[in-house]
Amino acid sequence: MVAAAWLAVATVVGVLVGRMIRHRDRQVPTAPDPPPPTSSDVEKDVPTRRMSGRSRRRS
């Protein structure tokens, strides 16, 4: 009976600690904003052709 109680307490503590660790790891800094486009960047922003080759099959 005592062993079952300790097992239940250990399970609850393990779940709570696991959630805290996952929550901590999820907090990543945001990506920095890209620099504003210049006139040379606007010219480079032309859509390119698709590459030929293998692609994912559609089901």
N, CA, C and O atoms as CSV, one atom per row, in Angstrom:
chain,resi,resn,atom,element,x,y,z
A,1,MET,N,N,0.824,-1.188,0.000
A,1,MET,CA,C,0.000,0.000,0.000
A,1,MET,C,C,0.876,1.264,0.000
A,1,MET,O,O,0.608,2.208,-0.743
A,2,VAL,N,N,1.907,1.274,0.824
A,2,VAL,CA,C,2.799,2.436,0.889
A,2,VAL,C,C,3.568,2.580,-0.420
A,2,VAL,O,O,3.797,3.694,-0.892
A,3,ALA,N,N,3.965,1.447,-1.007
A,3,ALA,CA,C,4.707,1.488,-2.266
A,3,ALA,C,C,3.843,2.067,-3.384
A,3,ALA,O,O,4.341,2.813,-4.227
A,4,ALA,N,N,2.568,1.733,-3.397
A,4,ALA,CA,C,1.660,2.264,-4.409
A,4,ALA,C,C,1.504,3.775,-4.251
A,4,ALA,O,O,1.428,4.495,-5.246
A,5,ALA,N,N,1.456,4.257,-3.017
A,5,ALA,CA,C,1.337,5.695,-2.778
A,5,ALA,C,C,2.594,6.419,-3.254
A,5,ALA,O,O,2.504,7.474,-3.883
A,6,TRP,N,N,3.775,5.850,-2.955
A,6,TRP,CA,C,5.018,6.467,-3.419
A,6,TRP,C,C,5.091,6.460,-4.949
A,6,TRP,O,O,5.571,7.417,-5.557
A,7,LEU,N,N,4.618,5.394,-5.555
A,7,LEU,CA,C,4.622,5.316,-7.015
A,7,LEU,C,C,3.698,6.379,-7.614
A,7,LEU,O,O,4.034,7.001,-8.622
A,8,ALA,N,N,2.543,6.583,-6.996
A,8,ALA,CA,C,1.618,7.606,-7.483
A,8,ALA,C,C,2.221,9.001,-7.327
A,8,ALA,O,O,2.113,9.831,-8.230
A,9,VAL,N,N,2.855,9.257,-6.187
A,9,VAL,CA,C,3.475,10.566,-5.971
A,9,VAL,C,C,4.609,10.789,-6.967
A,9,VAL,O,O,4.740,11.878,-7.526
A,10,ALA,N,N,5.426,9.763,-7.190
A,10,ALA,CA,C,6.535,9.895,-8.134
A,10,ALA,C,C,6.020,10.135,-9.552
A,10,ALA,O,O,6.626,10.896,-10.307
A,11,THR,N,N,4.920,9.502,-9.918
A,11,THR,CA,C,4.346,9.705,-11.250
A,11,THR,C,C,3.854,11.134,-11.415
A,11,THR,O,O,4.117,11.766,-12.438
A,12,VAL,N,N,3.147,11.647,-10.423
A,12,VAL,CA,C,2.628,13.013,-10.501
A,12,VAL,C,C,3.773,14.015,-10.567
A,12,VAL,O,O,3.737,14.946,-11.371
A,13,VAL,N,N,4.785,13.831,-9.729
A,13,VAL,CA,C,5.931,14.739,-9.745
A,13,VAL,C,C,6.656,14.667,-11.085
A,13,VAL,O,O,7.067,15.695,-11.622
A,14,GLY,N,N,6.815,13.465,-11.627
A,14,GLY,CA,C,7.477,13.303,-12.924
A,14,GLY,C,C,6.723,14.002,-14.044
A,14,GLY,O,O,7.332,14.630,-14.910
A,15,VAL,N,N,5.405,13.894,-14.029
A,15,VAL,CA,C,4.605,14.559,-15.061
A,15,VAL,C,C,4.730,16.075,-14.938
A,15,VAL,O,O,4.898,16.773,-15.938
A,16,LEU,N,N,4.648,16.581,-13.709
A,16,LEU,CA,C,4.748,18.037,-13.519
A,16,LEU,C,C,6.121,18.575,-13.916
A,16,LEU,O,O,6.215,19.621,-14.557
A,17,VAL,N,N,7.175,17.874,-13.544
A,17,VAL,CA,C,8.526,18.314,-13.905
A,17,VAL,C,C,8.704,18.236,-15.421
A,17,VAL,O,O,9.314,19.127,-16.012
A,18,GLY,N,N,8.189,17.200,-16.052
A,18,GLY,CA,C,8.277,17.082,-17.507
A,18,GLY,C,C,7.575,18.229,-18.219
A,18,GLY,O,O,8.079,18.753,-19.213
A,19,ARG,N,N,6.404,18.619,-17.706
A,19,ARG,CA,C,5.684,19.751,-18.313
A,19,ARG,C,C,6.469,21.045,-18.151
A,19,ARG,O,O,6.533,21.857,-19.074
A,20,MET,N,N,7.068,21.239,-16.978
A,20,MET,CA,C,7.853,22.451,-16.755
A,20,MET,C,C,9.048,22.512,-17.702
A,20,MET,O,O,9.363,23.573,-18.241
A,21,ILE,N,N,9.705,21.385,-17.903
A,21,ILE,CA,C,10.865,21.357,-18.799
A,21,ILE,C,C,10.437,21.620,-20.232
A,21,ILE,O,O,11.099,22.375,-20.944
A,22,ARG,N,N,9.338,21.008,-20.670
A,22,ARG,CA,C,8.858,21.249,-22.040
A,22,ARG,C,C,8.463,22.701,-22.230
A,22,ARG,O,O,8.729,23.285,-23.280
A,23,HIS,N,N,7.827,23.291,-21.221
A,23,HIS,CA,C,7.430,24.695,-21.318
A,23,HIS,C,C,8.663,25.596,-21.393
A,23,HIS,O,O,8.681,26.567,-22.150
A,24,ARG,N,N,9.689,25.274,-20.609
A,24,ARG,CA,C,10.923,26.066,-20.628
A,24,ARG,C,C,11.618,25.963,-21.980
A,24,ARG,O,O,12.106,26.960,-22.512
A,25,ASP,N,N,11.660,24.747,-22.536
A,25,ASP,CA,C,12.346,24.556,-23.815
A,25,ASP,C,C,11.585,25.189,-24.970
A,25,ASP,O,O,12.182,25.506,-25.999
A,26,ARG,N,N,10.293,25.376,-24.821
A,26,ARG,CA,C,9.495,25.969,-25.884
A,26,ARG,C,C,9.737,27.463,-25.993
A,26,ARG,O,O,9.418,28.055,-27.024
A,27,GLN,N,N,10.285,28.088,-24.974
A,27,GLN,CA,C,10.488,29.534,-24.976
A,27,GLN,C,C,11.801,29.865,-25.677
A,27,GLN,O,O,12.854,29.932,-25.044
A,28,VAL,N,N,11.728,30.070,-26.976
A,28,VAL,CA,C,12.908,30.422,-27.759
A,28,VAL,C,C,12.772,31.879,-28.192
A,28,VAL,O,O,11.660,32.365,-28.394
A,29,PRO,N,N,13.883,32.569,-28.334
A,29,PRO,CA,C,13.788,33.970,-28.771
A,29,PRO,C,C,13.269,34.053,-30.205
A,29,PRO,O,O,13.487,33.152,-31.016
A,30,THR,N,N,12.590,35.133,-30.491
A,30,THR,CA,C,12.056,35.322,-31.840
A,30,THR,C,C,13.188,35.660,-32.803
A,30,THR,O,O,14.237,36.166,-32.405
A,31,ALA,N,N,12.954,35.371,-34.060
A,31,ALA,CA,C,13.955,35.657,-35.088
A,31,ALA,C,C,14.057,37.176,-35.279
A,31,ALA,O,O,13.051,37.880,-35.193
A,32,PRO,N,N,15.254,37.676,-35.534
A,32,PRO,CA,C,15.390,39.124,-35.754
A,32,PRO,C,C,14.708,39.533,-37.056
A,32,PRO,O,O,14.617,38.747,-37.999
A,33,ASP,N,N,14.234,40.768,-37.091
A,33,ASP,CA,C,13.584,41.285,-38.293
A,33,ASP,C,C,14.605,41.397,-39.422
A,33,ASP,O,O,15.748,41.786,-39.183
A,34,PRO,N,N,14.204,41.061,-40.654
A,34,PRO,CA,C,15.135,41.203,-41.775
A,34,PRO,C,C,15.387,42.687,-42.062
A,34,PRO,O,O,14.541,43.532,-41.770
A,35,PRO,N,N,16.538,42.990,-42.628
A,35,PRO,CA,C,16.817,44.402,-42.947
A,35,PRO,C,C,15.869,44.888,-44.038
A,35,PRO,O,O,15.371,44.082,-44.823
A,36,PRO,N,N,15.616,46.175,-44.098
A,36,PRO,CA,C,14.711,46.698,-45.127
A,36,PRO,C,C,15.298,46.454,-46.522
A,36,PRO,O,O,16.515,46.504,-46.696
A,37,PRO,N,N,14.448,46.194,-47.507
A,37,PRO,CA,C,14.954,45.926,-48.862
A,37,PRO,C,C,15.572,47.159,-49.491
A,37,PRO,O,O,15.112,48.283,-49.293
A,38,THR,N,N,16.619,46.920,-50.248
A,38,THR,CA,C,17.252,48.002,-50.995
A,38,THR,C,C,16.847,47.876,-52.459
A,38,THR,O,O,16.157,46.927,-52.831
A,39,SER,N,N,17.262,48.808,-53.275
A,39,SER,CA,C,16.870,48.768,-54.690
A,39,SER,C,C,17.458,47.551,-55.397
A,39,SER,O,O,16.835,47.022,-56.318
A,40,SER,N,N,18.633,47.097,-54.994
A,40,SER,CA,C,19.215,45.922,-55.633
A,40,SER,C,C,18.487,44.653,-55.210
A,40,SER,O,O,18.424,43.696,-55.982
A,41,ASP,N,N,17.926,44.627,-53.976
A,41,ASP,CA,C,17.183,43.464,-53.525
A,41,ASP,C,C,15.848,43.340,-54.246
A,41,ASP,O,O,15.370,42.229,-54.477
A,42,VAL,N,N,15.245,44.464,-54.601
A,42,VAL,CA,C,13.962,44.440,-55.288
A,42,VAL,C,C,14.127,43.797,-56.663
A,42,VAL,O,O,13.257,43.042,-57.098
A,43,GLU,N,N,15.224,44.083,-57.348
A,43,GLU,CA,C,15.460,43.500,-58.661
A,43,GLU,C,C,15.691,42.000,-58.564
A,43,GLU,O,O,15.337,41.266,-59.487
A,44,LYS,N,N,16.271,41.533,-57.476
A,44,LYS,CA,C,16.538,40.106,-57.315
A,44,LYS,C,C,15.287,39.325,-56.950
A,44,LYS,O,O,15.297,38.095,-57.003
A,45,ASP,N,N,14.214,40.006,-56.584
A,45,ASP,CA,C,13.008,39.344,-56.111
A,45,ASP,C,C,12.100,38.933,-57.268
A,45,ASP,O,O,10.879,39.047,-57.171
A,46,VAL,N,N,12.685,38.463,-58.344
A,46,VAL,CA,C,11.932,38.006,-59.505
A,46,VAL,C,C,11.670,36.516,-59.329
A,46,VAL,O,O,12.588,35.772,-58.984
A,47,PRO,N,N,10.434,36.059,-59.558
A,47,PRO,CA,C,10.168,34.630,-59.391
A,47,PRO,C,C,11.012,33.792,-60.352
A,47,PRO,O,O,11.222,34.168,-61.505
A,48,THR,N,N,11.476,32.683,-59.868
A,48,THR,CA,C,12.294,31.807,-60.694
A,48,THR,C,C,11.458,30.651,-61.208
A,48,THR,O,O,10.379,30.376,-60.684
A,49,ARG,N,N,11.950,29.981,-62.222
A,49,ARG,CA,C,11.245,28.821,-62.758
A,49,ARG,C,C,11.383,27.652,-61.805
A,49,ARG,O,O,12.322,27.570,-61.014
A,50,ARG,N,N,10.425,26.755,-61.904
A,50,ARG,CA,C,10.501,25.554,-61.081
A,50,ARG,C,C,11.564,24.634,-61.641
A,50,ARG,O,O,11.782,24.562,-62.851
A,51,MET,N,N,12.213,23.943,-60.743
A,51,MET,CA,C,13.243,22.997,-61.150
A,51,MET,C,C,12.579,21.696,-61.584
A,51,MET,O,O,11.623,21.241,-60.957
A,52,SER,N,N,13.081,21.108,-62.645
A,52,SER,CA,C,12.543,19.821,-63.049
A,52,SER,C,C,13.216,18.728,-62.242
A,52,SER,O,O,14.349,18.884,-61.786
A,53,GLY,N,N,12.524,17.645,-62.074
A,53,GLY,CA,C,13.095,16.524,-61.318
A,53,GLY,C,C,12.042,15.823,-60.510
A,53,GLY,O,O,10.844,15.999,-60.731
A,54,ARG,N,N,12.495,15.032,-59.576
A,54,ARG,CA,C,11.559,14.252,-58.778
A,54,ARG,C,C,10.834,15.135,-57.777
A,54,ARG,O,O,11.400,16.081,-57.228
A,55,SER,N,N,9.601,14.813,-57.557
A,55,SER,CA,C,8.817,15.551,-56.573
A,55,SER,C,C,8.041,14.550,-55.732
A,55,SER,O,O,8.040,13.352,-56.015
A,56,ARG,N,N,7.389,15.050,-54.707
A,56,ARG,CA,C,6.580,14.174,-53.864
A,56,ARG,C,C,5.371,13.699,-54.642
A,56,ARG,O,O,4.760,14.465,-55.388
A,57,ARG,N,N,5.034,12.454,-54.468
A,57,ARG,CA,C,3.850,11.917,-55.135
A,57,ARG,C,C,2.598,12.377,-54.411
A,57,ARG,O,O,2.557,12.436,-53.182
A,58,ARG,N,N,1.610,12.692,-55.171
A,58,ARG,CA,C,0.324,13.079,-54.583
A,58,ARG,C,C,-0.554,11.846,-54.508
A,58,ARG,O,O,-0.587,11.038,-55.436
A,59,SER,N,N,-1.261,11.706,-53.403
A,59,SER,CA,C,-2.124,10.533,-53.265
A,59,SER,C,C,-3.568,10.886,-53.442
A,59,SER,O,O,-4.432,10.013,-53.356
